[in-house]
Amino acid sequence: MTAQNDRYRNNLQDELDGAALYAALAEAESDPARRDLFRQLSEAEAAHAQLWRGKLQAAGELAEPFRPSLRTRLLGALARRFGTGFVLPSVVEAEVADRDKYARQADAAVLSAEERSHAAVLQAAERRSRGMSGPSIARGERWHRGGSGNDLRASVLGANDGLVSNLCLVMGVAGAGATAQTILLTGLAGLVAGAVSMALGEWLSVTNAREFAQAQIEREAQELEEMPEAEQRELALIFQAKGLARDDAERVAAGLMRDRDSALDTLVREELGLDPAELGGNPWSAASWSFVLFAAGALFPVLPFFFTHGVPGMAWSAALSAMALAGLGLATALVSGRPPLRSVLRQVLVGVAAAGVTYGTGALIGVSLA
C-alpha cells in the first residue's frame, strides 16, 4: 500500500506542477488565443490532480500542502520575464518525454490519452510560436521541392559505405601480401556480405518503424471509438494551438468528428506526426536500394583485380576508388550546397587515409605472421 500511495503522491505533485506551470504561462502570454489554450491545459492538469488526490484520500492519507517544484517556479519566472516563447521548447520537451508516463498504470488509462494529447497540442503551439519552420520555407524554393534531396543523400551515403569499407578491406589484405586471387575473393566476399547486411538492416529498420506506426494508429483509432469527446477536445486544442480562435477550433473539430476516418487521419498526422499513406516507406524497396547502392560502391576497389595483380592492381584500385570518392564528394556538395572542391578533397583524403591505415595494419600483420 505504501508503494501505491507513493505513486499517488508523485502523480499528484506532477499534475499540480503542470497546472501551476500552465497557469503561469497563461498569465505571461499576451496572445488571447494562446492564453486561453494555456488556461485550458492548466484546468485539465488540475482535474488530473483531483483524481490522484481522491485516490490518496480513499487510501486513508491526506495530501500535503502543494509547493511548486523548483523547475516550475523557474520556468514560470522566465516566462514572465522573457515571454512564453522563451520557455515553451523546454515545456514541450518535458511534456513529450512524459506523454506515456501513465501507459503502464492501469488506473490511469484515460489520463494516458490526454497526456499524449497535451504533448501534441504543445508541439503545435511551439511550431506556431516559431513561425514557419525551416523545411516549410525550404519547400517554397524550387531547389527544395520534392524528396530528391533526401533520396540523393541516402544514395550517396549507401555507395560511400560500400566503397570505403571494401577499399579498406582490399588494401588490408593486399598489405598483408595476399595473392591477387585472394584479394579478389576477399573483395567480392566483402561486397556481398556488406550489401546483404545493409539490406537486412534496412529491411528490419523500415519494417519495425511501420509496425510501430501501425500500432500507434490502431491505439488512436481505439481511443477515438472509446473516448470520442476527449478526442474531439484534443482536435479543438490542436487547431487552437495552430492559431484558430477557440470557437472556430471547436467548430472545425466537431465537423471533423462527423467523419471518423477524417478525424483519425487528422489525429494521426497532428498528434503522432505520421503520414498514414507512407508509414516509413516500403521495406523491400528500401532493402533493395540499400543492397544495390552498397554493392555499387564496393565494386570499385575490386574491379582492377579482375584484370591485373600486384602493385599495378593496388595502384589501379586506389586510383579508381579515389575517382569514385571524388564523384561522391561532388554529389555531396550538390546535396548540401557547399563548395564542390572542399567536399571532393575531404571525401578523397578521408577515404585514402582510411585505406592507408588498413594497408599498414595488414602489412604489419603479414610480417608478424610470416
C-alpha positions as a Markdown table, in Angstrom:
| # | Residue | x | y | z |
|---|---|---|---|---|
| 1 | Met | 0.0 | 0.0 | 0.0 |
| 2 | Thr | 2.9 | 2.4 | 0.8 |
| 3 | Ala | 4.3 | 2.0 | -2.8 |
| 4 | Gln | 0.9 | 2.7 | -4.2 |
| 5 | Asn | 0.4 | 5.8 | -2.1 |
| 6 | Asp | 3.8 | 7.0 | -3.1 |
| 7 | Arg | 2.8 | 6.7 | -6.7 |
| 8 | Tyr | -0.4 | 8.6 | -6.0 |
| 9 | Arg | 1.6 | 11.4 | -4.3 |
| 10 | Asn | 4.1 | 11.6 | -7.1 |
| 11 | Asn | 1.4 | 11.7 | -9.7 |
| 12 | Leu | -0.4 | 14.4 | -7.7 |
| 13 | Gln | 2.7 | 16.5 | -7.5 |
| 14 | Asp | 3.4 | 16.2 | -11.2 |
| 15 | Glu | -0.2 | 17.2 | -12.1 |
| 16 | Leu | -0.2 | 20.2 | -9.7 |
| 17 | Asp | 3.1 | 21.3 | -11.1 |
| 18 | Gly | 1.7 | 21.1 | -14.6 |
| 19 | Ala | -1.4 | 23.1 | -13.6 |
| 20 | Ala | 0.8 | 25.8 | -11.9 |
| 21 | Leu | 3.1 | 26.0 | -14.9 |
| 22 | Tyr | 0.4 | 26.3 | -17.5 |
| 23 | Ala | -1.3 | 28.9 | -15.3 |
| 24 | Ala | 1.9 | 30.9 | -15.2 |
| 25 | Leu | 2.2 | 30.6 | -19.0 |
| 26 | Ala | -1.3 | 31.9 | -19.4 |
| 27 | Glu | -0.5 | 34.8 | -17.1 |
| 28 | Ala | 2.6 | 35.7 | -19.1 |
| 29 | Glu | 1.0 | 35.2 | -22.6 |
| 30 | Ser | -0.1 | 38.3 | -24.5 |
| 31 | Asp | -1.9 | 36.5 | -27.3 |
| 32 | Pro | -5.6 | 35.9 | -26.3 |
| 33 | Ala | -5.9 | 32.6 | -28.1 |
| 34 | Arg | -2.8 | 31.1 | -26.7 |
| 35 | Arg | -3.6 | 32.4 | -23.2 |
| 36 | Asp | -6.9 | 30.6 | -23.4 |
| 37 | Leu | -5.1 | 27.5 | -24.6 |
| 38 | Phe | -2.7 | 27.5 | -21.6 |
| 39 | Arg | -5.7 | 28.1 | -19.3 |
| 40 | Gln | -7.4 | 25.0 | -20.7 |
| 41 | Leu | -4.3 | 22.9 | -20.2 |
| 42 | Ser | -4.0 | 24.2 | -16.6 |
| 43 | Glu | -7.6 | 23.2 | -15.9 |
| 44 | Ala | -7.0 | 19.8 | -17.4 |
| 45 | Glu | -4.0 | 19.2 | -15.3 |
| 46 | Ala | -5.9 | 20.4 | -12.2 |
| 47 | Ala | -8.6 | 17.9 | -13.0 |
| 48 | His | -6.0 | 15.1 | -13.2 |
| 49 | Ala | -4.6 | 16.2 | -9.9 |
| 50 | Gln | -8.0 | 16.0 | -8.3 |
| 51 | Leu | -8.2 | 12.3 | -9.4 |
| 52 | Trp | -5.0 | 11.5 | -7.6 |
| 53 | Arg | -6.0 | 13.5 | -4.6 |
| 54 | Gly | -9.2 | 11.5 | -4.4 |
| 55 | Lys | -7.3 | 8.2 | -4.7 |
| 56 | Leu | -4.9 | 9.3 | -1.9 |
| 57 | Gln | -7.8 | 10.2 | 0.4 |
| 58 | Ala | -9.6 | 6.9 | -0.4 |
| 59 | Ala | -6.4 | 5.1 | 0.7 |
| 60 | Gly | -6.6 | 6.9 | 4.1 |
| 61 | Glu | -4.0 | 9.7 | 3.5 |
| 62 | Leu | -4.3 | 13.4 | 3.2 |
| 63 | Ala | -2.4 | 15.2 | 0.5 |
| 64 | Glu | 0.4 | 17.5 | 1.8 |
| 65 | Pro | 0.1 | 21.3 | 1.0 |
| 66 | Phe | 1.2 | 21.9 | -2.6 |
| 67 | Arg | 4.6 | 23.6 | -3.1 |
| 68 | Pro | 5.6 | 24.1 | -6.8 |
| 69 | Ser | 8.8 | 22.4 | -7.7 |
| 70 | Leu | 11.9 | 24.5 | -8.4 |
| 71 | Arg | 11.6 | 23.8 | -12.2 |
| 72 | Thr | 8.0 | 25.0 | -12.2 |
| 73 | Arg | 8.9 | 28.2 | -10.4 |
| 74 | Leu | 12.0 | 28.8 | -12.6 |
| 75 | Leu | 10.1 | 28.3 | -15.9 |
| 76 | Gly | 7.2 | 30.5 | -14.7 |
| 77 | Ala | 9.6 | 33.3 | -13.7 |
| 78 | Leu | 11.4 | 33.0 | -17.1 |
| 79 | Ala | 8.1 | 33.1 | -19.0 |
| 80 | Arg | 7.1 | 36.3 | -17.1 |
| 81 | Arg | 10.5 | 37.9 | -17.8 |
| 82 | Phe | 11.2 | 36.8 | -21.4 |
| 83 | Gly | 7.8 | 35.6 | -22.7 |
| 84 | Thr | 6.3 | 32.2 | -23.2 |
| 85 | Gly | 8.2 | 31.5 | -26.4 |
| 86 | Phe | 11.4 | 31.5 | -24.4 |
| 87 | Val | 10.4 | 28.5 | -22.2 |
| 88 | Leu | 8.0 | 26.7 | -24.5 |
| 89 | Pro | 10.6 | 24.4 | -26.1 |
| 90 | Ser | 11.6 | 23.2 | -22.7 |
| 91 | Val | 8.0 | 22.7 | -21.7 |
| 92 | Val | 7.3 | 20.8 | -24.9 |
| 93 | Glu | 10.3 | 18.6 | -24.5 |
| 94 | Ala | 9.3 | 17.6 | -21.0 |
| 95 | Glu | 5.7 | 17.0 | -22.0 |
| 96 | Val | 6.7 | 14.8 | -24.9 |
| 97 | Ala | 9.1 | 12.8 | -22.7 |
| 98 | Asp | 6.2 | 12.3 | -20.1 |
| 99 | Arg | 3.4 | 11.6 | -22.6 |
| 100 | Asp | 3.5 | 7.9 | -21.9 |
| 101 | Lys | 4.1 | 8.1 | -18.1 |
| 102 | Tyr | 0.6 | 6.6 | -17.4 |
| 103 | Ala | 0.8 | 3.9 | -20.1 |
| 104 | Arg | 1.8 | 1.3 | -17.5 |
| 105 | Gln | -0.6 | 2.5 | -14.8 |
| 106 | Ala | -3.9 | 0.5 | -15.1 |
| 107 | Asp | -5.9 | 3.1 | -13.2 |
| 108 | Ala | -4.9 | 6.0 | -15.4 |
| 109 | Ala | -5.9 | 4.8 | -18.9 |
| 110 | Val | -7.9 | 7.9 | -19.6 |
| 111 | Leu | -5.2 | 10.2 | -18.4 |
| 112 | Ser | -2.7 | 8.5 | -20.7 |
| 113 | Ala | -4.6 | 9.5 | -23.8 |
| 114 | Glu | -5.0 | 13.1 | -22.5 |
| 115 | Glu | -1.3 | 13.4 | -21.7 |
| 116 | Arg | -0.4 | 12.4 | -25.2 |
| 117 | Ser | -2.9 | 15.0 | -26.4 |
| 118 | His | -1.3 | 17.7 | -24.4 |
| 119 | Ala | 2.1 | 16.9 | -25.9 |
| 120 | Ala | 0.6 | 17.2 | -29.4 |
| 121 | Val | -1.1 | 20.4 | -28.6 |
| 122 | Leu | 2.0 | 22.0 | -27.2 |
| 123 | Gln | 4.1 | 20.9 | -30.2 |
| 124 | Ala | 1.6 | 22.6 | -32.4 |
| 125 | Ala | 1.8 | 25.7 | -30.3 |
| 126 | Glu | 5.5 | 25.7 | -30.4 |
| 127 | Arg | 5.6 | 25.4 | -34.2 |
| 128 | Arg | 3.3 | 28.4 | -34.4 |
| 129 | Ser | 5.4 | 30.4 | -32.0 |
| 130 | Arg | 8.4 | 29.8 | -34.2 |
| 131 | Gly | 6.6 | 30.8 | -37.3 |
| 132 | Met | 7.3 | 28.9 | -40.5 |
| 133 | Ser | 9.8 | 26.1 | -39.9 |
| 134 | Gly | 13.0 | 25.8 | -42.0 |
| 135 | Pro | 11.7 | 22.8 | -44.0 |
| 136 | Ser | 8.4 | 24.6 | -44.7 |
| 137 | Ile | 10.3 | 27.7 | -46.0 |
| 138 | Ala | 12.7 | 25.5 | -48.0 |
| 139 | Arg | 9.8 | 23.7 | -49.8 |
| 140 | Gly | 8.8 | 27.1 | -51.2 |
| 141 | Glu | 12.0 | 27.4 | -53.0 |
| 142 | Arg | 12.3 | 25.5 | -56.3 |
| 143 | Trp | 15.6 | 23.6 | -55.4 |
| 144 | His | 14.0 | 22.0 | -52.3 |
| 145 | Arg | 10.7 | 20.8 | -53.8 |
| 146 | Gly | 10.1 | 17.1 | -53.7 |
| 147 | Gly | 12.1 | 14.4 | -51.9 |
| 148 | Ser | 15.0 | 14.2 | -54.3 |
| 149 | Gly | 17.4 | 15.8 | -51.8 |
| 150 | Asn | 16.8 | 13.1 | -49.2 |
| 151 | Asp | 16.9 | 10.3 | -51.8 |
| 152 | Leu | 20.2 | 11.6 | -53.2 |
| 153 | Arg | 21.7 | 11.9 | -49.7 |
| 154 | Ala | 20.8 | 8.4 | -48.9 |
| 155 | Ser | 22.2 | 7.1 | -52.2 |
| 156 | Val | 25.5 | 8.9 | -51.6 |
| 157 | Leu | 25.8 | 7.5 | -48.1 |
| 158 | Gly | 25.0 | 4.0 | -49.2 |
| 159 | Ala | 27.5 | 4.0 | -52.0 |
| 160 | Asn | 30.1 | 5.7 | -49.8 |
| 161 | Asp | 29.7 | 3.0 | -47.1 |
| 162 | Gly | 30.3 | 0.2 | -49.7 |
| 163 | Leu | 33.3 | 2.0 | -51.3 |
| 164 | Val | 35.2 | 3.0 | -48.2 |
| 165 | Ser | 34.6 | -0.3 | -46.3 |
| 166 | Asn | 35.6 | -2.5 | -49.2 |
| 167 | Leu | 38.6 | -0.3 | -50.1 |
| 168 | Cys | 39.9 | -0.7 | -46.6 |
| 169 | Leu | 39.3 | -4.4 | -46.7 |
| 170 | Val | 41.1 | -4.9 | -50.0 |
| 171 | Met | 44.0 | -2.7 | -49.0 |
| 172 | Gly | 44.3 | -4.5 | -45.7 |
| 173 | Val | 44.5 | -7.9 | -47.3 |
| 174 | Ala | 46.9 | -6.6 | -50.0 |
| 175 | Gly | 49.1 | -5.0 | -47.4 |
| 176 | Ala | 49.4 | -8.5 | -45.8 |
| 177 | Gly | 50.9 | -9.8 | -49.1 |
| 178 | Ala | 47.9 | -11.9 | -50.2 |
| 179 | Thr | 47.8 | -13.1 | -53.8 |
| 180 | Ala | 45.6 | -11.4 | -56.5 |
| 181 | Gln | 43.1 | -14.3 | -56.3 |
| 182 | Thr | 42.8 | -14.0 | -52.5 |
| 183 | Ile | 42.4 | -10.2 | -52.8 |
| 184 | Leu | 39.7 | -10.6 | -55.4 |
| 185 | Leu | 37.9 | -13.3 | -53.4 |
| 186 | Thr | 38.1 | -11.2 | -50.2 |
| 187 | Gly | 36.8 | -8.1 | -52.0 |
| 188 | Leu | 33.8 | -10.0 | -53.6 |
| 189 | Ala | 33.0 | -11.6 | -50.2 |
| 190 | Gly | 33.1 | -8.2 | -48.5 |
| 191 | Leu | 30.9 | -6.8 | -51.3 |
| 192 | Val | 28.2 | -9.5 | -50.9 |
| 193 | Ala | 28.4 | -9.7 | -47.1 |
| 194 | Gly | 28.2 | -5.9 | -46.7 |
| 195 | Ala | 25.4 | -5.5 | -49.2 |
| 196 | Val | 23.3 | -8.3 | -47.6 |
| 197 | Ser | 24.0 | -6.9 | -44.1 |
| 198 | Met | 23.0 | -3.4 | -45.1 |
| 199 | Ala | 19.8 | -4.6 | -46.9 |
| 200 | Leu | 18.8 | -6.7 | -44.0 |
| 201 | Gly | 19.4 | -3.9 | -41.6 |
| 202 | Glu | 17.3 | -1.5 | -43.7 |
| 203 | Trp | 14.5 | -4.0 | -44.1 |
| 204 | Leu | 14.3 | -4.6 | -40.3 |
| 205 | Ser | 14.5 | -0.8 | -39.6 |
| 206 | Val | 11.7 | 0.1 | -42.0 |
| 207 | Thr | 9.6 | -2.9 | -41.0 |
| 208 | Asn | 9.9 | -2.1 | -37.3 |
| 209 | Ala | 9.1 | 1.5 | -37.9 |
| 210 | Arg | 6.0 | 0.6 | -39.9 |
| 211 | Glu | 4.8 | -1.9 | -37.3 |
| 212 | Phe | 5.3 | 0.7 | -34.5 |
| 213 | Ala | 3.4 | 3.3 | -36.5 |
| 214 | Gln | 0.6 | 0.9 | -37.3 |
| 215 | Ala | 0.3 | 0.1 | -33.6 |
| 216 | Gln | 0.1 | 3.8 | -32.7 |
| 217 | Ile | -2.6 | 4.3 | -35.3 |
| 218 | Glu | -4.6 | 1.4 | -34.0 |
| 219 | Arg | -4.4 | 2.7 | -30.5 |
| 220 | Glu | -5.5 | 6.1 | -31.7 |
| 221 | Ala | -8.5 | 4.5 | -33.5 |
| 222 | Gln | -9.4 | 2.7 | -30.4 |
| 223 | Glu | -9.3 | 5.9 | -28.3 |
| 224 | Leu | -11.4 | 7.6 | -31.0 |
| 225 | Glu | -14.1 | 4.9 | -30.6 |
| 226 | Glu | -14.0 | 4.7 | -26.8 |
| 227 | Met | -13.5 | 8.4 | -25.9 |
| 228 | Pro | -14.9 | 10.5 | -28.8 |
| 229 | Glu | -15.5 | 13.5 | -26.6 |
| 230 | Ala | -11.9 | 13.6 | -25.4 |
| 231 | Glu | -10.6 | 13.2 | -28.9 |
| 232 | Gln | -12.8 | 16.0 | -30.2 |
| 233 | Arg | -11.5 | 18.2 | -27.4 |
| 234 | Glu | -8.0 | 17.2 | -28.4 |
| 235 | Leu | -8.6 | 18.2 | -32.0 |
| 236 | Ala | -10.0 | 21.5 | -30.9 |
| 237 | Leu | -6.9 | 22.2 | -28.8 |
| 238 | Ile | -4.6 | 21.3 | -31.7 |
| 239 | Phe | -6.4 | 23.7 | -34.0 |
| 240 | Gln | -6.4 | 26.4 | -31.4 |
| 241 | Ala | -2.7 | 25.9 | -30.9 |
| 242 | Lys | -2.3 | 26.5 | -34.6 |
| 243 | Gly | -3.9 | 29.9 | -34.3 |
| 244 | Leu | -7.7 | 29.4 | -34.6 |
| 245 | Ala | -9.9 | 31.1 | -32.2 |
| 246 | Arg | -11.4 | 28.8 | -29.6 |
| 247 | Asp | -15.0 | 28.9 | -31.1 |
| 248 | Asp | -13.6 | 28.3 | -34.6 |
| 249 | Ala | -11.4 | 25.4 | -33.4 |
| 250 | Glu | -14.3 | 23.7 | -31.7 |
| 251 | Arg | -16.5 | 24.1 | -34.7 |
| 252 | Val | -13.8 | 22.6 | -37.0 |
| 253 | Ala | -13.2 | 19.7 | -34.6 |
| 254 | Ala | -16.9 | 19.0 | -34.4 |
| 255 | Gly | -17.2 | 18.9 | -38.1 |
| 256 | Leu | -14.3 | 16.5 | -38.4 |
| 257 | Met | -15.8 | 14.2 | -35.8 |
| 258 | Arg | -18.8 | 13.6 | -38.1 |
| 259 | Asp | -16.4 | 11.6 | -40.3 |
| 260 | Arg | -14.3 | 9.3 | -38.1 |
| 261 | Asp | -11.9 | 8.4 | -40.9 |
| 262 | Ser | -11.1 | 12.1 | -41.4 |
| 263 | Ala | -10.8 | 12.6 | -37.7 |
| 264 | Leu | -8.4 | 9.7 | -37.3 |
| 265 | Asp | -6.3 | 10.9 | -40.3 |
| 266 | Thr | -6.0 | 14.3 | -38.7 |
| 267 | Leu | -5.2 | 13.0 | -35.3 |
| 268 | Val | -2.6 | 10.6 | -36.7 |
| 269 | Arg | -0.9 | 13.5 | -38.7 |
| 270 | Glu | -1.1 | 16.1 | -36.0 |
| 271 | Glu | -0.6 | 14.1 | -32.7 |
| 272 | Leu | 1.6 | 11.3 | -33.9 |
| 273 | Gly | 3.3 | 13.1 | -36.8 |
| 274 | Leu | 2.7 | 10.2 | -39.1 |
| 275 | Asp | 1.5 | 10.1 | -42.7 |
| 276 | Pro | -0.9 | 7.1 | -42.9 |
| 277 | Ala | -0.2 | 6.7 | -46.6 |
| 278 | Glu | 3.6 | 6.3 | -46.1 |
| 279 | Leu | 4.4 | 4.9 | -42.6 |
| 280 | Gly | 8.1 | 5.0 | -43.3 |
| 281 | Gly | 8.1 | 3.5 | -46.8 |
| 282 | Asn | 8.3 | 0.1 | -48.3 |
| 283 | Pro | 10.8 | -2.2 | -46.5 |
| 284 | Trp | 11.5 | -4.3 | -49.6 |
| 285 | Ser | 12.2 | -1.3 | -51.8 |
| 286 | Ala | 14.4 | 0.2 | -49.1 |
| 287 | Ala | 16.3 | -3.1 | -48.7 |
| 288 | Ser | 16.8 | -3.5 | -52.5 |
| 289 | Trp | 18.2 | 0.0 | -52.9 |
| 290 | Ser | 20.5 | -0.4 | -49.9 |
| 291 | Phe | 21.8 | -3.6 | -51.4 |
| 292 | Val | 22.4 | -2.1 | -54.9 |
| 293 | Leu | 24.0 | 1.1 | -53.6 |
| 294 | Phe | 26.4 | -0.6 | -51.2 |
| 295 | Ala | 27.4 | -3.2 | -53.9 |
| 296 | Ala | 27.9 | -0.5 | -56.5 |
| 297 | Gly | 30.3 | 1.4 | -54.2 |
| 298 | Ala | 32.1 | -1.7 | -53.1 |
| 299 | Leu | 32.7 | -2.8 | -56.6 |
| 300 | Phe | 35.2 | -0.1 | -57.5 |
| 301 | Pro | 38.1 | -1.3 | -55.3 |
| 302 | Val | 37.7 | -4.9 | -56.5 |
| 303 | Leu | 37.3 | -4.2 | -60.2 |
| 304 | Pro | 41.0 | -3.9 | -61.2 |
| 305 | Phe | 41.9 | -7.3 | -59.7 |
| 306 | Phe | 39.8 | -8.9 | -62.4 |
| 307 | Phe | 42.4 | -7.8 | -65.0 |
| 308 | Thr | 45.7 | -7.3 | -63.1 |
| 309 | His | 47.5 | -8.1 | -59.9 |
| 310 | Gly | 50.4 | -7.0 | -57.6 |
| 311 | Val | 51.4 | -3.3 | -57.4 |
| 312 | Pro | 49.6 | -2.3 | -60.6 |
| 313 | Gly | 46.4 | -3.9 | -59.2 |
| 314 | Met | 46.7 | -1.9 | -56.0 |
| 315 | Ala | 47.5 | 1.3 | -57.8 |
| 316 | Trp | 44.5 | 0.9 | -60.1 |
| 317 | Ser | 42.3 | 0.0 | -57.2 |
| 318 | Ala | 43.4 | 3.1 | -55.3 |
| 319 | Ala | 43.1 | 5.4 | -58.3 |
| 320 | Leu | 39.6 | 4.1 | -59.3 |
| 321 | Ser | 38.4 | 4.4 | -55.7 |
| 322 | Ala | 39.8 | 7.9 | -55.4 |
| 323 | Met | 37.9 | 8.9 | -58.6 |
| 324 | Ala | 34.7 | 7.3 | -57.2 |
| 325 | Leu | 35.2 | 9.1 | -53.9 |
| 326 | Ala | 35.6 | 12.4 | -55.8 |
| 327 | Gly | 32.3 | 11.7 | -57.6 |
| 328 | Leu | 30.6 | 11.1 | -54.3 |
| 329 | Gly | 32.1 | 14.2 | -52.8 |
| 330 | Leu | 30.7 | 16.2 | -55.7 |
| 331 | Ala | 27.3 | 14.6 | -55.2 |
| 332 | Thr | 27.5 | 15.5 | -51.5 |
| 333 | Ala | 28.3 | 19.1 | -52.5 |
| 334 | Leu | 25.2 | 19.2 | -54.7 |
| 335 | Val | 23.1 | 18.0 | -51.8 |
| 336 | Ser | 24.5 | 20.3 | -49.1 |
| 337 | Gly | 25.2 | 23.3 | -51.3 |
| 338 | Arg | 28.8 | 23.6 | -50.0 |
| 339 | Pro | 31.8 | 24.4 | -52.2 |
| 340 | Pro | 32.4 | 21.4 | -54.5 |
| 341 | Leu | 36.2 | 21.5 | -54.3 |
| 342 | Arg | 36.2 | 21.3 | -50.5 |
| 343 | Ser | 33.8 | 18.4 | -50.4 |
| 344 | Val | 35.7 | 16.5 | -53.1 |
| 345 | Leu | 39.1 | 16.9 | -51.3 |
| 346 | Arg | 37.6 | 16.0 | -48.0 |
| 347 | Gln | 36.0 | 12.8 | -49.3 |
| 348 | Val | 39.1 | 11.7 | -51.1 |
| 349 | Leu | 41.5 | 12.5 | -48.3 |
| 350 | Val | 39.4 | 10.7 | -45.7 |
| 351 | Gly | 38.9 | 7.6 | -47.9 |
| 352 | Val | 42.6 | 7.4 | -48.8 |
| 353 | Ala | 43.7 | 7.9 | -45.2 |
| 354 | Ala | 41.5 | 5.1 | -44.1 |
| 355 | Ala | 42.8 | 2.8 | -46.8 |
| 356 | Gly | 46.4 | 3.7 | -45.9 |
| 357 | Val | 45.8 | 2.8 | -42.2 |
| 358 | Thr | 44.4 | -0.6 | -43.1 |
| 359 | Tyr | 47.2 | -1.2 | -45.6 |
| 360 | Gly | 49.8 | -0.5 | -43.0 |
| 361 | Thr | 47.9 | -2.7 | -40.5 |
| 362 | Gly | 47.8 | -5.5 | -43.0 |
| 363 | Ala | 51.5 | -5.2 | -43.7 |
| 364 | Leu | 52.3 | -5.4 | -40.0 |
| 365 | Ile | 50.1 | -8.4 | -39.5 |
| 366 | Gly | 51.6 | -10.0 | -42.6 |
| 367 | Val | 55.1 | -9.6 | -41.4 |
| 368 | Ser | 54.2 | -10.9 | -37.9 |
| 369 | Leu | 52.5 | -14.0 | -39.4 |
| 370 | Ala | 55.5 | -14.6 | -41.7 |
